[in-house]
Structures are given as structure tokens and as C-alpha cells.
Amino acid sequence: MASPRFGTRSTPGRPFLRRLLGGLLAAGLCLVAWVALHLTGTDARPASGIARSAAALQPGSQPRVRYYLQQPPSAGPLTETVALLASLGRPASDFNELVAVLVQAGYRTVCVESRGVGAWAGGGLADAQLADLAGDIQAALADAGVGAPTRVHVVGHAFGNRVARTFATLHPEQTASVVLVAAGDKTDLPPDLKRALALSALGFLPWAWREDAVSRAFFAPGNSLPEHWQHGWSAWGAMAQARAAQGARRGDFHDGGQAQMLVLQGEDDVIAPAREAGDVLKAAYGDRVSLVRIANAGHAMLPEQPGKIAEALLSFLRAQRQHAQSPTP
């Protein structure tokens, strides 16, 4: 009878334990990837145009400026350019529908992705000021071949309106006009709206937890929330933008330079109501401001009333072109 062999007996529980640990590790990595995807808004729908990146104007401040360039079919040396900046923590793709209208009307579009949003969340984020974000517009325009002295129309939605006004203030020679969509500039919102705004930007949380907050803060009562507004939120970018807004003095950018200004005011906007936004700008700057009220629109505006917004914007841009072409008396 052969003697027993020592040290060869296997432990039945070890393969199961290894599989369990491997499964937990894989699940943990998937969870981290999922949170990172939604933390930066990388789950946004693709933006219209050719994705490009430009060198930052302040070397070493952040890796590259991400933007999307779209040319009209018959672009030429006299083609006018429209630069667009999205809302707090929102992606450039929010402008897809408006970009299509602008390009069809013969305008070149440059949609600048804000730091911390989408495909890049690089350096220079924590200490970014409004002037830095305005510099990113300048860098994108220069890379697209429309830098100074070429003048551009600058469109800012919600938080982007602060950046648009800052750009127009710092670079009046490059600013043909300023278009403000949901033109808020307050940072002392009521507590319930602050909570709704913060919860909206936490894209890594389930939509069922955030839907009411997004609806409350951004949409007029009864308006449906499009699928692409469920995604694309960057909590990382929103936090940096909020710090930039808190660090700015209202007087630094409030007048938006000296160019003509179109203000699109949602009549149901609770974040930037007319009495604190459009009406204030009109009273302060008079004939320099064209104020257009958009019915049945909240702070989101773009997905709520795309046709009315496009119509008002094109009418304003045509008026600016006619004025620029009029002979000086």
C-alpha cells in the first residue's frame, strides 16, 4: 500500500475565494470608471463639428483647449464667426441644434468646451478664473484661424454668459456682439434652488434621484426634459465654474464690454428671472441691449424653445451685419 503524499491536498474554498475577489475587483473598477464617466460629463452626446484642441494661452496652466469647429458650405474670407459657451457643468453639444441653424445661415461656429467638462478635465481647473475661461475662447479662435483682429459674435448660455461677457470686456477689439441666453450673474440663490442646481450636476447619481431637481431649476412647468439633458453633466467642471463665479466681482464683467448685446430672457426662468437679469441689463445699458422675452422657457431655454431662440438670434445677427456695412455718416 502506497504511503499518502503530503502537501498535495487542495482546499475546495480557494478557487471560489479567488473568483469572488476577482469579481469584486472587476466590479469596483467598473464602478470607478462609471463614476469618472459621469463625473466629467464624458457621457454627453457628441458635439457637432470637428473636434479640435488648441494650446492654452498660459503655458502649463492646462493641457489643451477643447473646441468644435463647423464651417458653412460656402465659407469664405468674409464668413462671420459665432463662438458659443455652454451652461454650468454642461457640454458644448447643448448647442447642436442651434449650430445647425447658424451653419445653414452661413456662419462659422466655434463651440468651446469649458475646463473640466467632457473629454478633458485637465490642469488649471482648481484655480481657474473667468478671465482664464475667456482666454480659452481666445485660444480656440486663434487656432481656428479667426483670431484678432477678426471680430466674432460671442454667445453664452447661463454660466457661459459670464464667460462671454468677460471675453467682451477683456477683448473688445475681437467682439462684434454679445448674446446672452439666460443671463444670470447672481451667486446668492435661495437654498432650495442651490440644492436643485447642485443635485442637477451630480451626473453619477441615478436620473430618478435628479430628474425633479433638473426640472425645477432649468425647465418651465410642464416642459419635457430631453434625453440628452439626462446626461453630459460634469460635477467636476461645475465645481470649478462655481468657484470662478464666486471669485469674480460683478463689476468685472457686468457690462460685457461695449458691443451690442442681445439678451434672451426666459419668462419662466427661476435661476435668472427677468427682474434680476434681462430687465436689469436693459435698464442699465438702454439701447445697447436688445431684450427678447421667450415664453414657456426656463433656465435651460435651448432645448425648450429652439425655434424662437434661433429666430431671435439670426434676426439680431443680420441687424449687426447691416449696421456694420452701413456707410459712416
Salt bridges, closest charged atoms under 4 A:
ASP43 OD2 - HIS38 NE2 3.52
ASP43 OD2 - HIS231 ND1 3.48
GLU80 OE1 - HIS153 NE2 2.83
GLU80 OE2 - ARG321 NE 2.58
ASP94 OD1 - ARG90 NH2 2.82
GLU97 OE2 - ARG45 NH1 2.84
ASP136 OD2 - ARG115 NE 2.74
ASP143 OD2 - ARG52 NH2 3.55
GLU173 OE2 - HIS171 ND1 3.97
ASP185 OD2 - ARG165 NH2 3.53
ASP185 OD2 - ARG250 NE 3.23
ASP185 OD2 - HIS254 NE2 3.65
ASP188 OD1 - LYS186 NZ 3.85
ASP192 OD2 - ARG216 NH2 2.50
GLU227 OE2 - HIS231 NE2 2.75
ASP252 OD1 - ARG249 NH2 3.12
ASP269 OD2 - HIS299 ND1 2.81
GLU276 OE2 - LYS186 NZ 3.35
GLU276 OE2 - ARG275 NE 3.99
ASP279 OD1 - ARG293 NH2 2.70
